């Protein structure tokens, strides 16, 4: 982690799982938030307005957008390699955490006769233990202050951070001492309205309707719930969401 306050915040912070997909052809770095971060980093670096190619990829330029990933890795070789590859792809890793006990996540693909894959996860894994550490707390507090009009003139000219999170990172709730769901919910409820993207990922048995809907809606006891910037959902997931909302007789 890097608590250097002089480092500007990322334009996008992708929050959730970083894991390895074990396929018949080999192992590959994955996890939906991490995949988003890698693709965004590529787009940022190759955008017409980005800095010249003479700049090193690990230098944070004030006029080039950046993307970071907030995830938890194991203190093992796969964790070190995951961080190395993220950085190599231009993703900032100053929000990466390391779990003291759990191993880096692994999803083993099991193919059926049609070639369709189901995945088995090591459980619990490091990505289940993402905490609200000092880096995340500081980022959220700064965003709240800017929204409340407490930022100075210089900060007022800067961007809001866009938070991208997936639902599967909260798969364990608080079982086994998992903390990722609590961290996701804190970010969801504290981030300014219109700055959170939620990616629905319904992989049985790793989801609960109540948990998914709370991440979508947000929770607030004192004021209106904050709207999302975007909800990413496929056709099959949309059918499930509609059924949940209909059964609960509430509006999503």
C-alpha positions as CSV (number, residue, x, y, z in Angstrom):
1,X,0.0,0.0,0.0
2,X,1.0,3.6,-0.7
3,X,-0.2,6.3,1.7
4,X,1.6,9.1,-0.1
5,X,-0.9,11.9,0.0
6,X,0.9,13.7,-2.9
7,X,-0.2,10.9,-5.2
8,X,-3.3,12.0,-7.1
9,X,-6.4,9.8,-6.8
10,X,-7.2,7.4,-9.7
11,X,-9.9,8.3,-12.2
12,X,-11.3,4.9,-11.8
13,X,-11.0,2.5,-8.8
14,X,-12.0,-1.1,-9.6
15,X,-12.9,-3.0,-6.3
16,X,-13.2,-6.7,-5.8
17,X,-11.6,-10.0,-6.8
18,X,-8.3,-10.6,-8.4
19,X,-7.8,-14.3,-8.9
20,X,-6.3,-16.8,-11.3
21,X,-8.5,-18.8,-13.7
22,X,-7.2,-22.3,-14.1
23,X,-8.1,-23.6,-17.5
24,X,-7.1,-26.7,-19.5
25,X,-4.8,-24.4,-21.5
26,X,-3.1,-22.9,-18.4
27,X,-3.7,-20.3,-15.7
28,X,-4.7,-16.7,-16.5
29,X,-5.1,-13.6,-14.4
30,X,-8.8,-12.8,-14.0
31,X,-11.5,-11.4,-11.8
32,X,-14.1,-9.1,-13.3
33,X,-12.9,-5.8,-11.6
34,X,-9.3,-6.6,-12.5
35,X,-10.2,-7.3,-16.1
36,X,-12.0,-4.0,-16.3
37,X,-9.0,-2.3,-14.8
38,X,-6.6,-3.8,-17.4
39,X,-8.8,-2.9,-20.3
40,X,-9.4,0.7,-19.0
41,X,-5.6,1.1,-18.5
42,X,-5.1,0.1,-22.1
43,X,-7.7,2.6,-23.3
44,X,-6.3,5.4,-21.2
45,X,-2.7,4.8,-22.4
46,X,-3.8,4.7,-26.0
47,X,-6.3,7.5,-26.0
48,X,-5.4,10.4,-28.4
49,X,-5.2,12.8,-25.5
50,X,-2.9,10.7,-23.4
51,X,0.7,11.6,-22.6
52,X,3.4,10.8,-25.1
53,X,4.9,7.3,-25.3
54,X,8.1,8.6,-23.8
55,X,6.5,8.6,-20.4
56,X,7.0,5.5,-18.3
57,X,3.9,3.4,-17.6
58,X,4.5,3.4,-13.8
59,X,4.6,7.2,-13.6
60,X,1.4,8.9,-12.6
61,X,0.8,11.9,-14.8
62,X,-1.6,14.7,-13.7
63,X,-3.0,15.0,-17.2
64,X,-3.4,11.3,-18.0
65,X,-6.3,9.4,-16.5
66,X,-5.4,6.4,-14.3
67,X,-7.1,3.3,-13.1
68,X,-6.3,1.4,-9.9
69,X,-7.5,-1.8,-8.4
70,X,-8.5,-2.4,-4.8
71,X,-8.1,-6.1,-4.1
72,X,-6.6,-8.5,-1.6
73,X,-3.9,-11.0,-2.6
74,X,-2.2,-13.8,-0.7
75,X,1.4,-13.5,0.5
76,X,2.4,-16.1,-2.0
77,X,4.0,-16.3,-5.4
78,X,0.7,-16.1,-7.3
79,X,-0.1,-12.9,-5.4
80,X,3.2,-11.3,-6.2
81,X,2.8,-12.3,-9.9
82,X,-0.7,-10.9,-10.0
83,X,0.5,-7.6,-8.7
84,X,3.4,-7.6,-11.2
85,X,1.1,-8.3,-14.1
86,X,-1.4,-5.7,-13.1
87,X,1.3,-3.1,-12.9
88,X,2.8,-4.2,-16.2
89,X,-0.5,-3.6,-17.8
90,X,-0.6,0.0,-16.5
91,X,-2.9,-0.6,-13.6
92,X,-2.1,1.2,-10.4
93,X,-1.5,-1.2,-7.5
94,X,-1.3,1.3,-4.6
95,X,-4.7,0.0,-3.3
96,X,-3.7,-3.7,-3.3
97,X,-3.7,-5.4,0.0
98,X,-2.1,-8.7,1.1
99,X,-3.9,-11.2,3.4
100,X,-1.9,-12.6,6.3
101,X,-3.4,-16.1,6.1
102,X,-5.4,-16.7,3.0
103,X,-4.0,-17.7,-0.4
104,X,-4.4,-15.8,-3.6
105,X,-7.7,-16.8,-5.3
106,X,-7.9,-19.6,-7.8
107,X,-10.9,-20.5,-10.0
108,X,-10.6,-24.0,-11.5
109,X,-12.7,-24.5,-14.6
110,X,-14.5,-27.8,-15.0
111,X,-15.7,-28.4,-18.6
112,X,-18.7,-30.5,-19.4
113,X,-19.2,-32.6,-22.6
114,X,-20.4,-29.4,-24.5
115,X,-17.3,-27.5,-23.5
116,X,-19.2,-25.2,-21.1
117,X,-17.4,-24.4,-17.9
118,X,-18.3,-24.3,-14.3
119,X,-15.8,-22.9,-11.7
120,X,-14.7,-24.1,-8.3
121,X,-13.1,-21.5,-6.1
122,X,-10.7,-22.0,-3.2
123,X,-12.6,-20.8,-0.2
124,X,-11.9,-18.6,1.7
125,X,-9.4,-16.9,-0.6
126,X,-7.5,-13.6,-0.1
127,X,-10.0,-11.7,-2.2
128,X,-12.7,-12.4,0.4
129,X,-10.6,-10.4,2.9
130,X,-10.5,-7.0,1.3
131,X,-10.6,-4.4,4.2
132,X,-11.4,-0.8,4.5
133,X,-7.8,0.2,5.0
134,X,-6.3,3.7,5.4
135,X,-6.0,4.2,1.6
136,X,-9.7,3.4,0.9
137,X,-10.8,5.4,3.9
138,X,-8.9,8.5,2.8
139,X,-10.2,8.3,-0.7
140,X,-13.8,8.0,0.4
141,X,-13.5,10.8,2.9
142,X,-12.0,13.1,0.2
143,X,-14.8,12.3,-2.1
144,X,-17.4,13.0,0.6
145,X,-15.8,16.3,1.4
146,X,-15.8,17.3,-2.3
147,X,-19.4,16.5,-2.6
148,X,-20.2,18.5,0.6
149,X,-18.4,21.5,-0.8
150,X,-15.5,21.3,1.6
151,X,-12.8,20.9,-1.1
152,X,-10.4,23.7,-1.9
153,X,-10.4,25.5,-5.3
154,X,-7.7,23.2,-6.7
155,X,-9.5,20.0,-5.7
156,X,-12.7,21.4,-7.2
157,X,-11.2,21.4,-10.6
158,X,-10.3,17.7,-10.4
159,X,-12.4,14.7,-11.2
160,X,-14.6,12.6,-9.1
161,X,-13.4,9.0,-8.7
162,X,-15.6,6.4,-10.5
163,X,-15.9,3.2,-8.4
164,X,-16.4,-0.1,-10.2
165,X,-17.4,-3.1,-8.2
166,X,-18.7,-6.6,-8.8
167,X,-21.2,-8.5,-6.6
168,X,-19.3,-11.8,-6.5
169,X,-16.6,-10.3,-4.2
170,X,-19.3,-10.3,-1.4
171,X,-20.0,-14.0,-1.9
172,X,-19.2,-15.0,1.7
173,X,-21.0,-12.2,3.5
174,X,-19.1,-12.3,6.9
175,X,-18.6,-16.1,7.0
176,X,-15.1,-17.3,7.7
177,X,-14.2,-13.8,8.8
178,X,-14.6,-12.4,5.3
179,X,-14.6,-8.6,5.0
180,X,-15.0,-7.9,1.3
181,X,-18.8,-7.4,1.4
182,X,-18.6,-5.0,4.3
183,X,-16.0,-3.0,2.3
184,X,-18.0,-3.0,-0.8
185,X,-21.1,-1.8,1.1
186,X,-19.2,1.0,2.8
187,X,-17.9,2.3,-0.6
188,X,-21.3,1.9,-2.2
189,X,-23.0,3.9,0.5
190,X,-20.3,6.5,1.0
191,X,-19.4,7.3,-2.6
192,X,-21.1,10.4,-4.2
193,X,-24.2,9.7,-6.1
194,X,-23.6,8.7,-9.7
195,X,-20.1,7.5,-9.2
196,X,-20.6,3.8,-8.6
197,X,-20.8,1.1,-11.3
198,X,-22.1,-2.3,-10.1
199,X,-21.4,-5.4,-12.2
200,X,-23.9,-8.2,-11.5
201,X,-22.2,-11.6,-11.4
202,X,-24.5,-14.4,-10.3
203,X,-22.5,-17.6,-10.0
204,X,-24.3,-20.3,-8.0
205,X,-24.0,-20.8,-5.1
206,X,-22.1,-17.6,-4.5
207,X,-24.8,-15.0,-4.2
208,X,-27.8,-14.0,-2.1
209,X,-30.7,-11.9,-3.4
210,X,-30.7,-9.6,-0.4
211,X,-26.9,-8.9,-0.7
212,X,-27.1,-8.2,-4.4
213,X,-30.1,-5.9,-4.1
214,X,-28.4,-4.0,-1.3
215,X,-25.4,-3.4,-3.4
216,X,-27.6,-2.2,-6.3
217,X,-29.8,0.0,-4.2
218,X,-27.5,1.2,-1.5
219,X,-28.5,1.7,2.1
220,X,-29.1,5.0,3.8
221,X,-30.9,5.7,7.0
222,X,-30.7,9.5,6.9
223,X,-31.2,10.5,3.3
224,X,-32.3,9.2,-0.1
225,X,-30.5,6.3,-1.5
226,X,-27.8,7.2,-4.0
227,X,-28.3,6.3,-7.6
228,X,-25.8,4.3,-9.5
229,X,-23.8,5.5,-12.5
230,X,-24.4,2.2,-14.2
231,X,-25.7,-1.3,-13.6
232,X,-24.1,-3.9,-15.8
233,X,-26.4,-7.0,-16.2
234,X,-26.9,-9.6,-18.9
235,X,-30.3,-11.0,-20.1
236,X,-30.3,-14.0,-17.8
237,X,-29.3,-11.9,-14.7
238,X,-32.0,-9.3,-15.6
239,X,-34.7,-12.0,-15.5
240,X,-33.5,-13.0,-12.0
241,X,-33.4,-9.4,-10.8
242,X,-36.9,-8.8,-12.1
243,X,-38.2,-11.9,-10.3
244,X,-36.5,-10.8,-7.0
245,X,-38.0,-7.4,-7.2
246,X,-41.4,-8.7,-8.1
247,X,-41.4,-11.2,-5.2
248,X,-40.3,-8.5,-2.8
249,X,-42.8,-6.0,-4.1
250,X,-40.3,-3.2,-4.2
251,X,-38.6,-1.0,-6.7
252,X,-35.0,-1.7,-7.6
